[in-house]
C-alpha cells in the first residue's frame, strides 16, 4: 500500500524500487509490481515494455502458485493477473490465436471471481486479519466485470452470456463503491475505475494531488462546461510530474479539445502537434487534427511552423497502424475523410474539427455554457454560407448534411427543439443522395430520438432507436453509434420500469 501511495503521488521509480526486492517472494508485491509495469506498457505502447510487463506477470503467477497456505488470496491475485495478461496479449500480438488465448484468460479470471464472490458472501467464510484485502480484491474483480459487461450492446451481451458471462451495472458500481470506501489494497483501483466510468464512460454515454487525480478533476470540470477551470487542472497535471510523459499525453488530448470548444484553433493545433511528435497512440489521428485545425483558419492567416493543411491531410493515410490486428475506428474515419485531399485541386472539408468533435461527444460538453454553443453555431453558419455560394460538386450533399447534423445539435443546446428536429429530419430525408458520409443517417436518427426523449415522446424515440440499430450497417464509427443507441434504449427501459413501480405504489 505504501508503494501504491508512492505511485499515485508521482514517485514512480521509488514505487518500483520499493516493490522490486520482494516481488519474488510476496504475492502482493509481485502483483502490484507487475501491475505498475503493465500500466507503463499500456501508455508507452513500446514493444519492449509490453514484453517485460508480460514476463513479470508470468513470474508473479509463479509466486501465487508457490503460496498454497493463503490459498484464497493467491486465487484472487491469480484472477487479477489473468486479466492483466489478457490485456497484454491483445496489445502484443495481432492474430486470432492471441485473441483466443486472451479470451480464455478473461473467462478463467471471471469464473475464479464468481467462485470467490460466492465464498466470501457465504457464512462459512473464515475472516482472518487480512480478510478485508481478500474482499477488496473480489469487489474489484466482480465490480469491474459487471460494470464493463453491462455497457456492451444487447446483441454482443447475448453472445457473452452464452459463454457464461453476465453484467449488472448497478451491482458492478455498488461493488466498486464498496471496494473504494474500504481501506484495502485495491481501494484506489476501485476508485480510479469509478472515476473513469463517471468522467468518461457514463458521459453520453488545496491538497497536493497526483497527476492522475488532477486529470480526472479536469475531466469533471470539462464535462460541466467549465473549460477554463479544466484547462488549469490539466496544465497542473502536466506540471505535477515529469517521469511519465504518457500522463502528459492524456492531458494534451483533453487540452486540445478544451481549446477546440473555445475555438482557439491555433492552441488546439499546438497540442495536436505535441501529440503527433510524442504519443504512439494514433499519429494518423493527430496529423488529421493538425490539418483540421489549420483548415479552420482564414486563408490570409499565417500557419504555425510553416505547415500546410493540404500537405498534412495527404500525409494522414501514411500513418495508418493496426492494434490487435485492426485499425482504430477514429483513425479509419480520419483516413477516409482525408482522401478527398488526394486530388490535385481538393475540395476542402467544411468543418472537419467540429465533425470530429461530434465523434467524441463534444457538443454535449459545451451544452452547459451557452456562449460555447453560440460560437460553434457562428462557425457552422459561416461554413453553410460558403458552401451555398460554391459551385455544386460530388461532396455537396454530404457536406450540407454534416453541417445540418451539427447545427441540429447546437439548436438543441439552445432549446430550439423544433428547428433542431427539422435539421435532423433533413439529414434523414437525404439518405439516398449521400455518396460518402453514410454514418450521418443513423446518427441523425439517434439525435432525433434523444430529442424525443427530452420532450417526453418515448414511443417515437424507441421507434427511431430501433431503426438506427437494425437498418444500418457497415458505416463509419458504427460501434460508437451502436453503443450510444444501446445506452439510450437501456435508459428508456429503466425509466419505464421506474414509472411502472411508481404507478403500482
C-alpha positions in Angstrom: 0.0 0.0 0.0 3.0 2.3 0.6 4.2 1.5 -2.9 0.8 2.3 -4.4 0.8 5.6 -2.4 4.2 6.5 -4.0 2.9 5.6 -7.4 -0.3 7.7 -7.1 1.8 10.7 -5.9 4.0 10.6 -9.0 7.0 8.8 -7.4 7.1 6.1 -10.0 10.7 5.0 -9.7 10.5 4.9 -5.9 7.3 2.8 -6.1 9.0 0.2 -8.3 12.1 0.3 -6.1 10.0 -0.5 -3.0 8.2 -3.4 -4.7 11.1 -5.0 -6.6 13.0 -6.6 -3.7 10.0 -8.6 -2.5 8.5 -9.3 -5.9 9.8 -12.9 -6.0 8.6 -13.8 -2.5 5.4 -11.9 -1.7 2.4 -12.4 -4.0 1.0 -8.9 -3.3 4.4 -7.3 -4.0 4.6 -9.4 -7.2 1.1 -8.4 -8.3 1.5 -4.7 -7.8 5.0 -4.6 -9.2 3.7 -6.3 -12.4 0.6 -4.0 -12.5 2.7 -0.8 -12.4 4.8 -2.2 -15.2 1.7 -3.1 -17.2 0.3 0.5 -16.8 3.6 1.8 -18.1 3.4 -0.6 -21.1 -0.2 0.4 -21.8 0.8 4.0 -22.1 4.1 3.8 -23.9 3.0 1.1 -26.4 6.7 0.2 -26.6 7.2 -3.5 -27.6 9.9 -4.0 -25.0 7.8 -2.6 -22.2 4.9 -4.9 -23.2 7.1 -7.9 -23.3 8.8 -7.0 -20.0 5.4 -6.5 -18.3 4.1 -9.8 -19.7 7.1 -11.7 -18.4 6.8 -10.0 -15.0 3.1 -11.1 -14.9 4.2 -14.7 -15.6 6.7 -14.5 -12.8 4.0 -13.2 -10.5 1.8 -16.1 -11.3 4.5 -18.5 -10.3 4.8 -16.7 -6.9 1.0 -17.2 -6.4 1.2 -20.9 -7.2 4.0 -21.3 -4.6 1.8 -19.9 -1.8 -0.7 -22.7 -1.0 -1.2 -21.6 2.6 -3.0 -18.2 1.8 -5.0 -20.0 -0.9 -7.9 -17.6 -1.3 -5.5 -14.6 -1.5 -3.5 -16.4 -4.1 -6.6 -17.2 -6.2 -7.8 -13.5 -6.2 -4.3 -12.4 -7.2 -4.2 -15.1 -9.9 -7.6 -14.0 -11.3 -6.4 -10.3 -11.4 -3.1 -11.4 -13.1 -5.0 -13.3 -15.7 -6.9 -10.1 -16.7 -3.7 -8.2 -16.9 -2.0 -10.9 -19.1 -5.1 -11.0 -21.4 -4.8 -7.2 -21.9 -1.1 -7.5 -22.7 -1.8 -10.4 -25.1 -4.3 -8.2 -27.0 -1.7 -5.4 -27.1 1.3 -7.5 -28.1 0.0 -9.8 -30.9 -2.3 -9.2 -33.8 -3.7 -12.6 -34.7 -6.7 -14.7 -34.0 -4.8 -17.2 -31.9 -3.8 -14.4 -29.5 -7.4 -13.3 -29.3 -8.5 -16.8 -28.3 -5.7 -17.1 -25.7 -6.7 -13.7 -24.3 -10.3 -14.7 -24.3 -9.6 -17.9 -22.4 -7.6 -15.9 -19.8 -10.5 -13.5 -19.3 -13.1 -16.3 -18.9 -10.9 -18.2 -16.4 -10.5 -15.0 -14.4 -14.2 -14.4 -14.5 -15.0 -17.9 -13.2 -12.5 -17.6 -10.4 -14.0 -14.2 -9.3 -17.5 -15.7 -9.4 -16.5 -18.6 -7.1 -14.6 -16.3 -4.7 -17.6 -14.0 -4.5 -19.9 -16.8 -3.7 -17.5 -17.9 -0.9 -16.9 -14.5 0.7 -20.7 -14.0 0.8 -21.3 -17.3 2.5 -21.5 -17.9 6.2 -18.6 -20.4 6.1 -16.0 -17.8 5.1 -13.2 -17.6 7.7 -12.5 -13.9 8.4 -8.8 -13.6 9.4 -6.9 -10.3 10.0 -6.3 -9.8 6.2 -9.8 -10.9 5.1 -10.7 -7.3 4.1 -8.0 -7.3 1.4 -9.5 -10.5 0.0 -12.9 -8.9 0.0 -11.4 -5.8 -1.7 -9.9 -7.9 -4.4 -13.2 -9.7 -5.1 -15.1 -6.4 -5.1 -12.7 -5.0 -7.6 -12.9 -8.0 -9.9 -16.7 -8.6 -9.7 -17.4 -4.9 -9.9 -15.1 -4.4 -13.0 -16.6 -7.3 -14.8 -20.2 -6.4 -14.1 -19.8 -2.7 -15.0 -17.8 -3.4 -18.2 -20.1 -6.1 -19.4 -23.2 -4.0 -18.7 -22.0 -1.4 -21.2 -22.0 -3.8 -24.1 -24.8 -3.7 -26.7 -27.5 -6.4 -26.2 -26.5 -8.4 -29.3 -22.9 -8.8 -28.1 -24.0 -9.3 -24.5 -26.2 -12.3 -25.5 -23.2 -14.0 -27.0 -21.2 -13.3 -23.9 -24.0 -14.7 -21.7 -23.9 -17.8 -23.8 -20.3 -18.1 -22.9 -21.1 -17.8 -19.2 -20.7 -14.0 -18.6 -23.3 -11.6 -17.3 -23.2 -7.9 -16.4 -25.3 -5.8 -14.0 -24.3 -2.1 -14.0 -25.8 -1.2 -10.6 -24.3 -4.2 -8.9 -20.9 -3.5 -10.5 -21.0 0.1 -9.3 -22.0 -1.0 -5.8 -19.2 -3.5 -5.6 -16.6 -0.9 -6.8 -18.0 1.7 -4.3 -17.7 -0.9 -1.5 -14.1 -1.6 -2.6 -13.3 2.1 -2.9 -14.6 3.1 0.5 -12.8 0.3 2.4 -9.1 0.7 3.4 -7.7 -2.1 1.4 -5.0 -2.7 -1.2 -7.5 -2.3 -4.1 -9.3 0.8 -2.8 -7.6 3.2 -5.1 -8.0 0.9 -8.1 -11.8 0.7 -7.4 -11.9 4.5 -7.0 -10.0 5.1 -10.3 -12.3 2.7 -12.2 -15.3 4.5 -10.8 -13.8 7.9 -11.8 -13.1 6.5 -15.3 -16.7 5.4 -15.6 -18.2 8.6 -14.3 -16.0 11.0 -16.2 -15.6 9.0 -19.5 -18.0 6.1 -20.0 -21.1 7.4 -18.3 -20.8 10.7 -20.1 -23.2 10.1 -23.1 -22.5 8.0 -22.6 -5.6 22.9 -1.8 -4.3 19.5 -1.2 -1.5 18.1 -3.3 -3.0 15.8 -5.9 -1.2 13.3 -8.0 -1.3 13.9 -11.8 -3.9 11.2 -12.4 -6.3 12.8 -9.9 -5.7 16.2 -11.4 -6.6 14.7 -14.8 -9.9 13.3 -13.6 -10.7 16.5 -11.8 -10.1 18.3 -15.1 -12.4 15.9 -16.9 -15.1 16.6 -14.3 -14.9 20.3 -14.9 -14.8 19.8 -18.7 -18.0 17.8 -18.6 -19.6 20.6 -16.6 -18.6 23.0 -19.3 -16.1 24.8 -17.0 -13.4 24.9 -19.7 -11.1 27.5 -18.1 -11.1 25.5 -14.9 -10.5 22.3 -16.8 -7.5 23.8 -18.7 -5.9 24.9 -15.4 -6.2 21.4 -13.9 -4.9 19.7 -17.0 -1.9 22.1 -17.0 -1.3 21.4 -13.3 -1.4 17.7 -14.1 1.4 18.2 -16.6 3.4 20.1 -14.1 2.9 17.6 -11.3 5.3 15.1 -12.6 7.9 14.6 -15.3 8.7 10.9 -15.1 5.9 9.5 -17.2 5.2 11.6 -20.3 2.2 9.4 -21.1 0.3 11.3 -18.3 1.1 14.4 -20.2 -0.3 13.0 -23.4 -3.6 12.3 -21.7 -3.7 15.9 -20.6 -2.6 17.2 -24.0 -5.5 15.3 -25.6 -8.1 17.0 -23.3 -6.4 20.4 -23.6 -6.7 20.0 -27.4 -10.5 19.6 -27.0 -10.8 22.4 -24.4 -9.3 24.9 -26.8 -11.4 23.4 -29.6 -14.6 24.2 -27.5 -13.3 27.8 -27.2 -12.5 28.0 -30.9 -8.8 28.7 -30.2 -7.7 26.8 -33.2 -4.0 27.6 -33.0 -3.8 26.5 -29.4 -5.6 23.3 -30.2 -3.3 22.8 -33.1 -0.3 23.2 -30.7 -1.5 20.3 -28.6 -2.3 18.1 -31.6 1.3 18.8 -32.8 2.7 17.8 -29.4 0.8 14.6 -29.5 1.9 13.8 -33.1 5.5 14.2 -32.0 5.4 12.3 -28.7 2.5 9.9 -28.5 2.3 6.5 -30.1 -1.4 6.0 -29.9 -2.5 7.3 -33.3 -0.3 9.5 -35.4 -2.8 9.4 -38.2 -5.4 10.9 -35.9 -3.1 13.6 -34.6 -1.9 14.7 -38.0 -5.5 14.7 -39.2 -6.4 17.0 -36.3 -3.4 19.3 -37.1 -4.7 19.6 -40.7 -8.2 20.1 -39.5 -7.3 23.0 -37.2 -5.3 24.7 -39.9 -8.3 24.4 -42.3 -10.4 26.3 -39.8 -8.1 29.4 -40.1 -8.8 32.1 -42.7 -6.7 31.7 -45.8 -5.0 35.0 -45.1 -3.8 33.9 -41.6 -0.3 32.5 -41.3 0.1 28.8 -40.4 2.3 27.8 -37.4 5.7 26.1 -38.2 5.1 26.6 -41.9 2.6 23.7 -42.0 0.1 23.4 -44.8 -3.3 21.7 -44.2 -3.4 20.1 -47.7 0.0 18.5 -47.3 -0.9 17.3 -43.8 -4.2 15.8 -45.0 -2.3 13.9 -47.7 0.1 12.5 -45.1 -2.7 11.0 -42.9 -3.0 7.6 -44.7 0.7 7.0 -44.4 0.5 6.8 -40.6 -2.2 4.0 -40.6 -1.5 1.4 -38.0 -3.0 -1.7 -36.6 -3.7 -2.5 -32.9 -4.6 -6.1 -32.2 -5.0 -6.7 -35.9 -7.4 -3.8 -36.5 -7.1 0.0 -37.2 -8.8 2.2 -34.5 -12.2 3.3 -35.8 -11.4 7.0 -35.3 -8.2 6.5 -37.3 -10.1 4.8 -40.2 -12.6 7.7 -40.1 -9.8 10.3 -40.3 -8.1 8.5 -43.2 -11.4 8.2 -45.1 -12.2 11.9 -44.7 -8.6 12.9 -45.7 -8.9 11.0 -49.0 -10.6 14.0 -50.8 -7.3 15.9 -50.5 -5.5 13.5 -52.8 -6.9 15.3 -55.8 -4.6 18.0 -57.4 -7.3 20.6 -56.6 -9.0 19.2 -53.5 -12.4 20.3 -52.3 -12.0 21.3 -48.7 -13.8 19.7 -45.8 -16.3 22.3 -44.4 -15.9 21.8 -40.7 -13.6 18.8 -40.0 -12.8 19.9 -36.4 -16.5 20.1 -35.5 -17.2 16.8 -37.2 -14.6 15.0 -35.2 -15.7 16.9 -32.1 -19.1 15.2 -32.6 -17.5 11.8 -32.7 -16.1 12.5 -29.2 -19.4 13.8 -28.0 -18.1 17.3 -27.7 -21.4 19.0 -28.3 -22.7 17.6 -25.0 -19.7 19.1 -23.3 -20.5 22.6 -24.5 -24.2 22.4 -23.8 -23.8 23.7 -20.2 -22.3 27.0 -21.5 -24.4 29.0 -23.9 -21.5 31.1 -25.3 -19.6 28.0 -26.4 -22.6 26.7 -28.3 -23.1 30.2 -29.9 -19.5 30.2 -31.0 -20.0 26.8 -32.7 -23.2 28.0 -34.4 -21.4 31.0 -35.8 -18.8 28.7 -37.3 -21.4 26.4 -38.8 -23.5 29.3 -40.3 -20.3 30.7 -41.9 -19.4 27.2 -43.3 -23.0 26.9 -44.6 -22.8 30.3 -46.3 -19.5 29.4 -48.0 -20.9 26.0 -49.1 -24.1 27.5 -50.6 -22.0 30.1 -52.5 -19.7 27.5 -54.0 -20.4 25.5 -57.2 -22.1 22.2 -56.6 -19.8 19.2 -56.6 -19.8 15.5 -55.7 -19.4 16.2 -52.0 -22.1 19.0 -51.8 -24.9 16.9 -50.3 -22.7 15.1 -47.8 -21.1 18.4 -46.7 -24.6 20.0 -46.3 -25.8 17.1 -44.2 -22.7 17.3 -41.9 -23.5 20.9 -41.3 -27.2 20.2 -40.7 -26.4 17.5 -38.2 -24.1 19.7 -36.2 -26.5 22.7 -36.5 -29.2 20.5 -35.0 -27.0 19.7 -32.0 -26.4 23.4 -31.4 -30.0 24.3 -31.8 -30.9 21.5 -29.3 -28.4 23.0 -26.8 -30.1 26.4 -27.3 -33.5 24.9 -26.6 -34.8 25.4 -30.2 -36.3 21.9 -30.3 -38.4 22.1 -33.4 -35.7 23.7 -35.6 -33.2 21.1 -34.3 -35.6 18.3 -35.3 -36.0 19.8 -38.7 -32.2 19.7 -39.2 -32.1 16.0 -38.2 -35.0 15.2 -40.4 -33.4 16.9 -43.4 -30.4 14.6 -43.0 -32.6 11.5 -42.8 -34.5 12.6 -45.9 -31.2 12.9 -47.8 -30.3 9.3 -47.2 -30.4 8.2 -50.9 -28.5 11.3 -52.0 -25.5 10.7 -49.7 -22.4 9.4 -51.5 -19.7 9.1 -48.8 -20.9 10.0 -45.3 -23.4 7.3 -44.7 -22.8 7.5 -40.9 -24.9 10.7 -40.9 -28.3 9.0 -41.2 -28.2 6.6 -38.2 -26.6 9.4 -36.2 -29.4 11.8 -37.2 -31.9 9.2 -36.1 -30.1 8.8 -32.8 -30.0 12.5 -32.2 -33.7 12.9 -33.1 -34.6 10.1 -30.7 -32.6 11.8 -27.9 -34.5 15.0 -28.7 -37.8 13.0 -28.4 -36.7 11.5 -25.1 -36.1 15.0 -23.7 -39.5 16.1 -24.8 -41.4 13.1 -23.5 -42.0 11.3 -26.8 -40.7 8.0 -25.7 -42.6 5.7 -28.1 -41.3 7.7 -31.1 -37.8 7.7 -29.6 -37.9 3.9 -29.3 -39.1 3.5 -32.9 -36.2 5.7 -34.2 -33.6 4.0 -32.0 -34.7 0.6 -33.2 -34.5 1.8 -36.8 -31.0 3.2 -36.3 -30.0 -0.1 -34.6 -31.4 -2.6 -37.2 -31.4 -0.8 -40.5 -27.8 0.5 -40.9 -24.6 -1.5 -41.0 -21.0 -1.1 -42.2 -20.8 2.7 -41.7 -18.0 4.8 -40.1 -17.8 4.7 -36.3 -20.6 2.1 -36.2 -19.6 0.7 -32.8 -19.7 4.1 -31.2 -23.1 4.9 -32.5 -24.4 1.4 -31.6 -23.2 1.9 -28.0 -25.0 5.2 -27.8 -28.2 3.7 -29.2 -27.9 0.8 -26.7 -27.4 3.3 -23.8 -30.5 5.3 -24.8 -32.6 2.2 -25.1 -31.4 0.9 -21.7 -32.2 4.3 -20.2 -35.7 4.3 -21.7 -36.3 0.8 -20.3 -35.1 1.8 -16.8 -37.3 4.9 -16.9 -40.3 2.9 -17.9 -39.7 0.3 -15.1 -39.4 3.2 -12.6 -42.6 4.7 -13.8 -44.3 1.3 -13.6 -43.2 0.9 -10.0 -44.5 4.4 -9.1 -47.8 3.6 -10.7 -48.1 0.3 -8.8 -47.3 2.1 -5.5 
